[in-house]
Amino acid sequence: EKGDCIHEWFRLKDDGSKEKLGCD
C-alpha cells in the first residue's frame, strides 16, 4: 500500500469514528 495521497478525505461519523472517503 503506497502512501501516495496528497490529501485523505474523511467523514466524521455520528459515533465519533472516521470513515475514509478517498484521496487525491
RARAGI-V646806 format. One record per backbone hydrogen bond with DSSP energy under -0.5 kcal/mol. NH is the residue of the N-H (numbers start at 1). CO is the residue of the C=O. E is the energy in kcal/mol with one decimal. If there is no record, write none. Layout:
NH/CO/E
NH/CO/E
//
This chain:
4/2/-1.2
9/22/-3.0
10/8/-0.5
11/19/-2.4
13/11/-0.6
13/17/-3.2
16/13/-2.1
19/11/-2.7
20/18/-0.5
21/9/-3.5
22/9/-1.2
24/7/-1.7
//
